[in-house]
Amino acid sequence: MDGTIELVSVDGTAAGIALNGAEPVSWRVGGREYLWNGDPAHWNRHAPWLFPVVGASAGGVVRVEGRDYPMAQHGFARDLPFSVVAREDDSVTLRLADGPETRAHYPFAFQLDVTARVRTAGLDFEVVVRNPGETPMPYALGFHPAFPWPFAGGKRAAAGGYEVQFERPERAFAPEVGPGGLLLREERPIPLAGTRLPLDPAMFTEALVFRDARSRWLRFSGPGDSGILMELDDFPHLAVWTRPTAPFLSLECWTGYADWADFSGDLTARDSQRALAPGAEARHGVRLSLEV
């Protein structure tokens, strides 16, 4: 693929990492693809990184010191080219740093490094967020991978027996999502059965958002004993999402989430937005494993 770095582990597990957005666009185990193919008829992305915000911003802007800056849903990192910092056969580190294009939307100095590494039946990521500036830097980070549902491809209507398992029991309620992707204060029930969420396409009129989740791993399981395990390091909020007719499921992990519909304050006051001190860095991790 053009603009894509191919990684291969000793067992043949392979991945493709796009320079645009540092987005993984392929993850192959035993020759089978386990990342969503990006079919634009359903969703034209694979597994984007979300930065410097997660979700929608009220009015489509973020406010910093009284000035409004346009901000697309999930930020801008997923749409910008990263540079190569280091590369091995099985790993690559890609970097995005601030510049005139980013400062038109987010007036902060930053450095975002994404390291991807393949291993036996797995794909791991370490993300380092740095603040090289002289003022605190508000940020949120998210990962939005999607996986084929069913795993072998084909129509989802005939693919029963799929579920998401959480490490720990979670609240069986999620905030409603309003126009433009903003969160509402009202909640709706989620059909959780203990730690298990049986999957039904009809329940995905919007994303199921688990704020302040207790779980640090999720498992997307098919019939039998196969599944995709997603283990997390410092991502306290989770989401499960698809579109009712789309043959994929997305497991999302976030440090922040969308604005509430009634929010109108400064970016630094945004619910769940983190502040990174000058000269500081923060590390986050995701580990994907195919379990058969």
C-alpha positions in Angstrom: 0.0 0.0 0.0 1.3 3.5 -0.8 2.4 5.4 2.3 2.2 2.3 4.4 5.0 0.6 6.4 4.8 -3.1 6.5 5.8 -4.9 9.8 6.4 -8.7 10.1 7.1 -10.7 13.2 9.1 -14.0 13.4 5.9 -16.1 13.2 4.6 -14.2 10.1 2.1 -12.0 11.9 2.0 -8.8 9.8 0.7 -5.3 10.0 0.5 -2.2 7.8 0.9 1.2 9.4 -0.1 4.2 7.3 2.1 7.3 7.5 -1.2 9.3 7.4 -2.5 9.4 10.9 -0.1 6.6 12.1 -3.2 4.5 11.5 -2.9 0.7 11.4 -4.7 -0.4 8.2 -3.9 -4.1 8.3 -3.3 -6.8 10.9 -2.9 -10.3 9.5 -2.5 -13.5 11.6 -2.0 -16.8 9.7 -2.8 -15.0 6.5 -6.2 -13.8 7.7 -7.1 -10.1 8.1 -8.4 -9.0 11.5 -8.7 -5.3 10.9 -11.7 -3.7 9.2 -11.0 -3.1 5.5 -12.2 0.6 5.4 -15.0 0.0 2.9 -16.4 3.6 2.4 -19.8 2.1 1.9 -19.8 1.6 5.7 -16.9 3.5 7.3 -13.8 4.6 5.5 -11.3 4.2 8.3 -9.6 1.2 10.0 -8.2 2.2 13.4 -7.6 5.9 13.8 -5.8 7.7 16.6 -7.8 10.5 18.1 -5.9 13.7 19.3 -6.0 16.4 20.8 -9.7 15.8 21.6 -11.9 12.7 21.6 -15.4 13.1 20.2 -17.3 16.2 19.2 -16.7 19.7 20.4 -19.6 22.0 21.2 -20.2 24.3 18.3 -17.4 22.6 16.4 -14.8 24.7 18.2 -12.5 24.6 21.2 -12.1 27.8 23.3 -8.7 28.8 24.5 -8.2 32.0 26.5 -11.4 33.5 25.0 -10.7 32.6 21.4 -12.5 29.9 19.4 -10.6 27.5 17.3 -12.3 25.1 14.8 -12.0 21.5 15.9 -13.2 18.5 13.9 -14.7 15.5 15.7 -11.9 13.4 17.2 -9.3 16.1 16.5 -6.9 16.3 13.6 -4.1 13.8 14.2 -5.9 11.0 12.2 -5.8 13.2 9.0 -2.2 14.4 9.1 1.1 12.8 7.9 3.5 11.5 10.6 7.2 11.3 10.1 9.3 8.1 10.7 11.5 8.3 13.8 12.7 4.7 14.0 12.1 1.5 12.1 12.8 -2.2 12.5 11.4 -5.3 10.7 8.8 -5.7 13.4 8.3 -2.2 14.7 8.1 1.5 13.7 7.9 4.8 15.6 6.0 7.7 13.9 5.8 11.3 15.1 3.4 14.2 14.7 4.5 17.7 16.0 2.8 21.0 16.1 3.1 23.5 13.2 1.2 26.2 11.5 -1.5 23.8 10.4 -2.2 22.4 13.9 -1.9 25.8 15.6 -4.8 27.1 13.6 -6.9 24.6 15.5 -5.0 24.0 18.7 -2.6 26.7 19.9 -0.2 24.5 21.8 3.2 23.0 21.2 3.1 19.1 21.3 4.8 16.0 20.2 2.9 12.8 19.6 4.8 9.6 19.1 3.1 6.3 18.1 5.2 3.1 18.2 3.6 0.0 16.6 5.1 -3.5 17.1 4.0 -6.9 15.8 4.6 -10.1 17.8 3.2 -13.6 17.6 -0.5 -13.3 16.9 -0.4 -9.7 18.3 -0.1 -6.0 17.5 1.1 -3.6 20.3 1.2 0.2 20.5 2.9 2.7 22.8 1.9 6.3 22.5 3.9 9.1 24.1 2.4 12.6 24.4 5.0 15.4 25.1 4.5 19.0 26.0 7.6 21.0 24.8 5.9 24.3 25.4 5.9 26.7 28.4 2.3 26.4 29.4 0.1 23.4 30.5 -1.2 21.5 27.5 -4.8 20.2 27.6 -5.2 17.0 25.6 -7.2 13.8 25.1 -6.1 10.7 23.3 -8.1 7.8 21.9 -7.8 4.7 19.8 -10.7 3.6 17.5 -9.9 0.2 15.9 -12.5 -1.8 14.1 -12.6 -5.5 13.5 -14.5 -7.7 11.0 -17.8 -8.9 12.3 -17.9 -11.9 11.6 -14.2 -12.6 11.7 -14.2 -14.5 8.5 -16.0 -11.7 6.6 -19.4 -12.0 4.9 -22.8 -10.9 6.0 -23.3 -10.1 9.7 -27.0 -11.2 9.7 -25.9 -14.8 9.8 -23.2 -14.2 12.4 -24.7 -15.1 15.7 -22.9 -15.9 18.9 -20.7 -12.8 19.0 -20.2 -10.8 22.3 -17.9 -8.3 24.0 -16.5 -9.4 27.4 -15.3 -6.9 29.9 -12.6 -7.5 32.6 -15.0 -6.3 35.3 -18.8 -5.6 35.6 -19.5 -2.1 34.2 -22.5 0.2 34.6 -25.4 -1.0 32.4 -26.2 2.5 31.3 -24.7 4.9 28.8 -25.2 8.5 28.0 -27.5 9.3 25.1 -25.7 10.9 22.2 -27.3 14.0 20.8 -27.1 16.0 17.5 -23.5 16.4 16.2 -22.2 13.6 18.6 -22.5 15.7 21.8 -23.3 13.8 25.0 -26.6 14.3 26.7 -27.2 14.0 30.5 -29.9 11.4 29.9 -28.9 7.7 29.9 -30.2 4.6 28.3 -29.9 1.0 29.5 -27.3 -1.4 28.0 -28.1 -5.1 27.9 -25.1 -6.2 29.9 -25.2 -9.7 31.5 -22.5 -9.4 34.2 -19.3 -8.8 32.3 -20.7 -9.9 29.0 -22.4 -7.8 26.3 -24.2 -10.0 23.7 -24.0 -8.3 20.4 -27.1 -7.3 18.4 -26.8 -4.8 15.5 -30.1 -3.2 16.4 -28.7 -1.8 19.7 -26.2 0.4 17.9 -28.2 3.4 17.0 -25.2 5.3 18.6 -22.0 4.4 20.4 -22.2 2.7 23.8 -20.0 4.8 26.0 -18.6 3.5 29.3 -17.2 6.5 31.2 -14.7 5.8 34.0 -14.8 2.1 33.2 -13.4 -0.4 35.7 -12.1 -2.8 33.0 -8.6 -2.6 31.6 -9.3 -5.2 28.9 -12.1 -6.1 26.5 -12.5 -9.2 24.4 -14.5 -9.4 21.2 -15.5 -13.0 20.9 -17.0 -15.1 18.2 -18.7 -18.5 18.3 -16.5 -21.1 19.9 -13.4 -20.0 21.7 -11.9 -17.5 19.3 -11.6 -13.8 20.1 -9.6 -10.5 19.9 -8.3 -9.3 23.2 -7.6 -5.5 23.7 -5.5 -4.7 26.8 -5.2 -1.1 27.8 -2.7 1.1 29.7 -4.1 4.4 31.0 -7.3 4.6 28.9 -10.1 5.0 31.5 -13.0 5.4 29.1 -14.3 2.8 26.7 -16.8 2.6 23.9 -18.4 -0.1 21.7 -19.6 1.0 18.3 -20.8 0.0 14.9 -23.5 1.0 12.4 -26.6 -1.2 12.2 -25.8 -2.6 8.7 -22.0 -2.5 8.8 -20.0 -5.8 9.1 -17.5 -4.5 11.7 -17.3 -3.8 15.4 -15.2 -1.1 16.9 -13.7 -1.3 20.5 -12.6 2.2 21.5 -10.4 3.4 24.4 -10.2 7.0 25.4 -8.6 9.3 27.9 -11.4 11.9 27.3 -14.7 12.0 25.6 -17.1 14.3 23.7 -18.4 17.6 25.1 -21.7 17.6 26.9 -24.3 19.3 24.9 -24.6 22.1 27.5 -20.9 22.8 27.7 -19.6 26.2 26.6 -16.3 26.7 28.6 -12.6 26.8 27.9 -10.8 23.7 26.6 -9.0 23.4 29.9 -12.4 23.0 31.6 -13.7 20.3 29.3 -14.9 17.3 31.2 -12.1 14.6 31.3 -9.5 16.7 29.4 -6.1 16.2 30.8 -3.4 18.9 31.5 0.2 18.0 30.7 2.7 20.2 32.5 5.5 22.0 30.5 8.3 19.6 29.7 6.2 16.6 30.8 5.2 13.5 28.9 2.4 10.9 29.3 2.5 7.3 28.1 -0.5 5.2 27.0 -0.6 1.6 25.6 -2.8 -0.8 23.7 -2.1 -4.5 23.1 -4.1 -6.5 20.6 -4.0 -10.3 20.7 -5.7 -12.9 18.6 -6.9 -15.8 20.8 -7.8 -19.0 19.1 
